[in-house]
Amino acid sequence: MGKSICVYCGSSDKVPQRYLTAAAAMGAALAASGDSLVFGGGRTGLMGALADAVLEHGGYAVGIIPDFFNTEQLVHAGLSELHVVESMHLRKEAMAERADGFIALPGGFGTFEELFEILTWAQIGLHQKPVGVLNAYGYFDPLLDLVEHARSEGFLYVEHRSLLIDDEDPAGLLAKMAAFKTPDNLSRWVERNE
């Protein structure tokens, strides 16, 4: 078996079909690469489309869900593994521990929060795992513009920007993540040596 990839994504069913299709393509790519999925354990929205595609293509899907979301309406019932934890914090911790890399698909506040938390952890040296976004249909263009704006205004160094990998194609994103190398000078902002 390949790597374990943690995927953050939206759970809303009220999104355009193209995003569900993109999530399914990501799931198929994970299964084809031999990588297993670690995700939030939901059956709705992109979460469900992603997990269904992983399983339909013979892949392995691990869900980690807090007990207050462990309801028939929300939890995916057909996963390879399902772990129920007590809180959102424990969910994120368990997902991060199991993952060899992280991908964000289109989503809302929760997806943004998870993406930026795991990027921040990389920035401060808590992990050296690749972090990517599947920029399906340009969904993340405004976010990538914001990150570049932060870099151009001096809030991020170039090496920080290089921590966020992006691609429009699932297989292309996985290939970029497999080739990721942690920047050598990542800690210069802490050491204050320009």
C-alpha positions as CSV (number, residue, x, y, z in Angstrom):
1,M,0.0,0.0,0.0
2,G,1.1,3.5,-0.7
3,K,0.9,6.6,1.4
4,S,-2.0,7.8,3.6
5,I,-3.4,11.0,2.3
6,C,-5.6,13.2,4.5
7,V,-8.2,15.0,2.5
8,Y,-10.1,18.0,3.8
9,C,-13.3,19.0,1.8
10,G,-16.8,20.3,2.0
11,S,-19.7,18.3,3.2
12,S,-22.5,20.5,1.8
13,D,-24.9,18.9,-0.7
14,K,-25.8,22.3,-2.1
15,V,-22.8,22.7,-4.4
16,P,-22.5,22.5,-8.2
17,Q,-22.1,19.0,-9.5
18,R,-18.7,19.8,-11.0
19,Y,-17.2,19.9,-7.5
20,L,-18.6,16.5,-6.6
21,T,-17.2,15.2,-9.9
22,A,-13.8,16.6,-9.0
23,A,-13.9,15.0,-5.6
24,A,-14.8,11.6,-7.2
25,A,-11.8,12.1,-9.6
26,M,-9.5,12.7,-6.6
27,G,-10.8,9.6,-5.0
28,A,-10.2,7.5,-8.1
29,A,-6.7,9.0,-8.4
30,L,-5.9,8.1,-4.8
31,A,-7.1,4.5,-5.3
32,A,-5.1,4.2,-8.6
33,S,-1.9,5.4,-6.9
34,G,-2.3,2.9,-4.1
35,D,-2.7,5.7,-1.6
36,S,-5.3,5.3,1.2
37,L,-7.7,8.1,2.2
38,V,-7.9,9.6,5.6
39,F,-10.9,12.0,5.9
40,G,-13.6,13.3,8.2
41,G,-15.8,10.3,7.9
42,G,-18.9,12.0,6.3
43,R,-21.2,10.7,3.6
44,T,-22.5,14.0,2.3
45,G,-21.2,16.5,-0.2
46,L,-17.6,16.2,-1.5
47,M,-16.7,14.0,1.5
48,G,-19.2,11.3,0.3
49,A,-18.2,11.6,-3.3
50,L,-14.5,11.3,-2.5
51,A,-14.9,8.2,-0.2
52,D,-17.4,6.5,-2.6
53,A,-14.9,6.9,-5.5
54,V,-12.0,5.5,-3.4
55,L,-14.0,2.5,-2.4
56,E,-15.5,2.0,-5.9
57,H,-12.0,1.9,-7.3
58,G,-10.7,-0.7,-4.8
59,G,-9.0,1.8,-2.5
60,Y,-8.9,2.0,1.3
61,A,-10.9,4.7,3.1
62,V,-10.4,5.7,6.8
63,G,-12.9,8.0,8.4
64,I,-12.4,9.9,11.6
65,I,-15.5,11.6,13.0
66,P,-16.4,13.3,16.2
67,D,-19.2,11.6,18.2
68,F,-21.6,14.5,17.7
69,F,-21.4,13.9,13.9
70,N,-21.8,10.2,14.2
71,T,-25.4,10.1,13.0
72,E,-27.1,8.1,10.3
73,Q,-27.6,11.3,8.3
74,L,-23.9,12.3,8.4
75,V,-21.6,9.3,8.8
76,H,-20.4,7.2,5.9
77,A,-21.5,3.6,6.7
78,G,-19.3,1.7,4.2
79,L,-15.7,2.7,5.1
80,S,-12.7,0.4,5.4
81,E,-12.2,1.9,8.9
82,L,-14.3,4.3,11.0
83,H,-12.9,5.9,14.2
84,V,-15.2,7.9,16.5
85,V,-13.5,10.5,18.7
86,E,-14.7,12.9,21.3
87,S,-14.0,16.3,19.7
88,M,-13.0,18.2,16.6
89,H,-9.5,18.7,18.1
90,L,-9.0,14.9,18.5
91,R,-10.3,14.3,15.0
92,K,-7.8,16.7,13.5
93,E,-5.0,15.3,15.6
94,A,-5.8,11.7,14.6
95,M,-6.1,12.6,11.0
96,A,-2.7,14.4,11.0
97,E,-1.0,11.5,12.8
98,R,-2.2,9.0,10.2
99,A,-1.4,11.1,7.2
100,D,1.7,11.2,5.0
101,G,0.4,14.2,3.2
102,F,-2.6,16.6,3.1
103,I,-5.0,17.8,0.3
104,A,-7.8,20.3,0.4
105,L,-10.6,20.0,-2.0
106,P,-13.2,22.8,-2.4
107,G,-14.9,23.5,0.9
108,G,-15.9,26.2,3.3
109,F,-14.8,27.5,6.7
110,G,-13.9,24.1,8.1
111,T,-11.8,23.2,5.0
112,F,-10.0,26.5,5.1
113,E,-9.3,26.2,8.8
114,E,-7.9,22.7,8.5
115,L,-5.8,23.7,5.5
116,F,-4.3,26.7,7.1
117,E,-3.7,24.9,10.4
118,I,-1.7,22.1,8.7
119,L,0.2,24.7,6.6
120,T,1.1,26.6,9.8
121,W,2.3,23.4,11.4
122,A,4.6,22.9,8.3
123,Q,5.8,26.5,8.5
124,I,6.8,26.2,12.1
125,G,8.4,22.8,11.6
126,L,5.9,20.5,13.3
127,H,5.8,18.3,10.2
128,Q,7.6,18.0,6.8
129,K,4.7,16.4,4.9
130,P,3.4,17.8,1.6
131,V,0.3,20.0,1.6
132,G,-1.7,20.6,-1.6
133,V,-5.0,22.0,-2.9
134,L,-6.9,20.5,-5.8
135,N,-7.7,23.7,-7.7
136,A,-10.8,22.3,-9.4
137,Y,-12.4,24.8,-11.8
138,G,-10.2,27.6,-10.3
139,Y,-12.0,27.3,-6.9
140,F,-8.8,28.1,-5.0
141,D,-7.7,31.0,-7.3
142,P,-8.8,33.7,-4.8
143,L,-7.1,31.9,-1.9
144,L,-3.8,31.4,-3.9
145,D,-4.0,35.1,-4.8
146,L,-4.4,36.0,-1.1
147,V,-1.3,33.8,-0.3
148,E,0.7,35.6,-3.0
149,H,-0.5,38.9,-1.7
150,A,0.7,38.0,1.8
151,R,4.0,37.0,0.4
152,S,4.4,40.2,-1.6
153,E,3.6,42.3,1.5
154,G,6.2,40.5,3.6
155,F,3.9,38.3,5.8
156,L,5.3,35.1,4.2
157,Y,8.7,34.2,2.8
158,V,9.1,32.5,-0.5
159,E,9.8,29.2,1.2
160,H,6.5,29.5,3.0
161,R,4.7,29.9,-0.2
162,S,6.4,26.8,-1.6
163,L,4.8,24.8,1.2
164,L,1.4,25.0,-0.6
165,I,1.3,22.8,-3.7
166,D,-1.5,23.3,-6.2
167,D,-2.8,21.6,-9.4
168,E,-6.0,21.3,-11.3
169,D,-5.6,17.6,-11.9
170,P,-5.7,15.0,-9.2
171,A,-2.9,12.8,-10.6
172,G,-0.8,15.9,-11.3
173,L,-1.3,17.0,-7.7
174,L,-0.3,13.6,-6.3
175,A,2.8,13.6,-8.5
176,K,3.8,17.1,-7.2
177,M,3.3,16.0,-3.7
178,A,5.4,12.9,-4.1
179,A,8.2,15.1,-5.4
180,F,7.9,17.6,-2.5
181,K,11.1,18.5,-0.6
182,T,10.9,20.7,2.5
183,P,12.7,24.0,1.9
184,D,16.2,24.2,3.5
185,N,15.8,27.7,5.0
186,L,12.3,27.3,6.4
187,S,13.3,28.4,9.9
188,R,15.0,31.7,8.9
189,W,12.0,33.7,10.0
190,V,12.3,32.3,13.6
191,E,16.1,32.7,13.7
192,R,15.8,36.2,12.2
193,N,18.7,35.8,9.9
194,E,17.8,37.3,6.5
